Amino acid sequence: MLQPAPDRIRRLPAMADKRAADLGEPNTEANLTPEMLDPA
């Protein structure tokens, strides 16, 4: 099975965030809790 390129995987959230901003919608981090963002 072909694996997606890592750079494409990183670009997808950025593209989704831009589209959400264009539509006035929350971005991909909108529902993350502080615990999820903790780099622990």
mmCIF file of the C-alpha atoms, coordinates in Angstrom:
data_MODEL
# 
_entry.id   MODEL 
# 
loop_
_atom_site.group_PDB 
_atom_site.id 
_atom_site.type_symbol 
_atom_site.label_atom_id 
_atom_site.label_alt_id 
_atom_site.label_comp_id 
_atom_site.label_asym_id 
_atom_site.label_entity_id 
_atom_site.label_seq_id 
_atom_site.pdbx_PDB_ins_code 
_atom_site.Cartn_x 
_atom_site.Cartn_y 
_atom_site.Cartn_z 
_atom_site.occupancy 
_atom_site.B_iso_or_equiv 
_atom_site.pdbx_formal_charge 
_atom_site.auth_seq_id 
_atom_site.auth_comp_id 
_atom_site.auth_asym_id 
_atom_site.auth_atom_id 
_atom_site.pdbx_PDB_model_num 
ATOM 1  C CA . MET A 1 1  ? 0.000   0.000  0.000  1.00 0.00 ? 1  MET A CA 1 
ATOM 2  C CA . LEU A 1 2  ? 1.284   3.446  -0.947 1.00 0.00 ? 2  LEU A CA 1 
ATOM 3  C CA . GLN A 1 3  ? 1.906   5.774  1.994  1.00 0.00 ? 3  GLN A CA 1 
ATOM 4  C CA . PRO A 1 4  ? 1.157   9.521  1.702  1.00 0.00 ? 4  PRO A CA 1 
ATOM 5  C CA . ALA A 1 5  ? 4.177   11.810 1.757  1.00 0.00 ? 5  ALA A CA 1 
ATOM 6  C CA . PRO A 1 6  ? 4.783   13.434 5.186  1.00 0.00 ? 6  PRO A CA 1 
ATOM 7  C CA . ASP A 1 7  ? 4.857   16.938 3.696  1.00 0.00 ? 7  ASP A CA 1 
ATOM 8  C CA . ARG A 1 8  ? 1.391   16.386 2.205  1.00 0.00 ? 8  ARG A CA 1 
ATOM 9  C CA . ILE A 1 9  ? 0.100   15.217 5.583  1.00 0.00 ? 9  ILE A CA 1 
ATOM 10 C CA . ARG A 1 10 ? 1.403   18.435 7.181  1.00 0.00 ? 10 ARG A CA 1 
ATOM 11 C CA . ARG A 1 11 ? -0.164  20.592 4.465  1.00 0.00 ? 11 ARG A CA 1 
ATOM 12 C CA . LEU A 1 12 ? -3.661  19.159 4.887  1.00 0.00 ? 12 LEU A CA 1 
ATOM 13 C CA . PRO A 1 13 ? -4.421  20.820 8.261  1.00 0.00 ? 13 PRO A CA 1 
ATOM 14 C CA . ALA A 1 14 ? -3.039  24.130 6.970  1.00 0.00 ? 14 ALA A CA 1 
ATOM 15 C CA . MET A 1 15 ? -5.295  23.907 3.921  1.00 0.00 ? 15 MET A CA 1 
ATOM 16 C CA . ALA A 1 16 ? -8.266  23.002 6.125  1.00 0.00 ? 16 ALA A CA 1 
ATOM 17 C CA . ASP A 1 17 ? -7.556  25.938 8.460  1.00 0.00 ? 17 ASP A CA 1 
ATOM 18 C CA . LYS A 1 18 ? -7.381  28.360 5.528  1.00 0.00 ? 18 LYS A CA 1 
ATOM 19 C CA . ARG A 1 19 ? -10.670 27.068 4.131  1.00 0.00 ? 19 ARG A CA 1 
ATOM 20 C CA . ALA A 1 20 ? -12.297 27.306 7.570  1.00 0.00 ? 20 ALA A CA 1 
ATOM 21 C CA . ALA A 1 21 ? -11.087 30.897 7.908  1.00 0.00 ? 21 ALA A CA 1 
ATOM 22 C CA . ASP A 1 22 ? -12.493 31.715 4.467  1.00 0.00 ? 22 ASP A CA 1 
ATOM 23 C CA . LEU A 1 23 ? -15.870 30.310 5.553  1.00 0.00 ? 23 LEU A CA 1 
ATOM 24 C CA . GLY A 1 24 ? -15.792 31.849 9.042  1.00 0.00 ? 24 GLY A CA 1 
ATOM 25 C CA . GLU A 1 25 ? -15.679 28.405 10.661 1.00 0.00 ? 25 GLU A CA 1 
ATOM 26 C CA . PRO A 1 26 ? -13.527 27.191 13.603 1.00 0.00 ? 26 PRO A CA 1 
ATOM 27 C CA . ASN A 1 27 ? -10.081 25.884 12.680 1.00 0.00 ? 27 ASN A CA 1 
ATOM 28 C CA . THR A 1 28 ? -8.662  22.402 13.272 1.00 0.00 ? 28 THR A CA 1 
ATOM 29 C CA . GLU A 1 29 ? -7.485  23.305 16.798 1.00 0.00 ? 29 GLU A CA 1 
ATOM 30 C CA . ALA A 1 30 ? -10.812 24.753 17.956 1.00 0.00 ? 30 ALA A CA 1 
ATOM 31 C CA . ASN A 1 31 ? -11.875 21.690 19.971 1.00 0.00 ? 31 ASN A CA 1 
ATOM 32 C CA . LEU A 1 32 ? -8.508  20.758 21.460 1.00 0.00 ? 32 LEU A CA 1 
ATOM 33 C CA . THR A 1 33 ? -8.277  20.811 25.236 1.00 0.00 ? 33 THR A CA 1 
ATOM 34 C CA . PRO A 1 34 ? -5.239  22.239 27.079 1.00 0.00 ? 34 PRO A CA 1 
ATOM 35 C CA . GLU A 1 35 ? -4.243  18.654 27.925 1.00 0.00 ? 35 GLU A CA 1 
ATOM 36 C CA . MET A 1 36 ? -4.135  17.753 24.230 1.00 0.00 ? 36 MET A CA 1 
ATOM 37 C CA . LEU A 1 37 ? -1.863  20.724 23.531 1.00 0.00 ? 37 LEU A CA 1 
ATOM 38 C CA . ASP A 1 38 ? 0.525   19.929 26.420 1.00 0.00 ? 38 ASP A CA 1 
ATOM 39 C CA . PRO A 1 39 ? 3.750   18.585 24.867 1.00 0.00 ? 39 PRO A CA 1 
ATOM 40 C CA . ALA A 1 40 ? 4.382   16.394 27.957 1.00 0.00 ? 40 ALA A CA 1 
# 
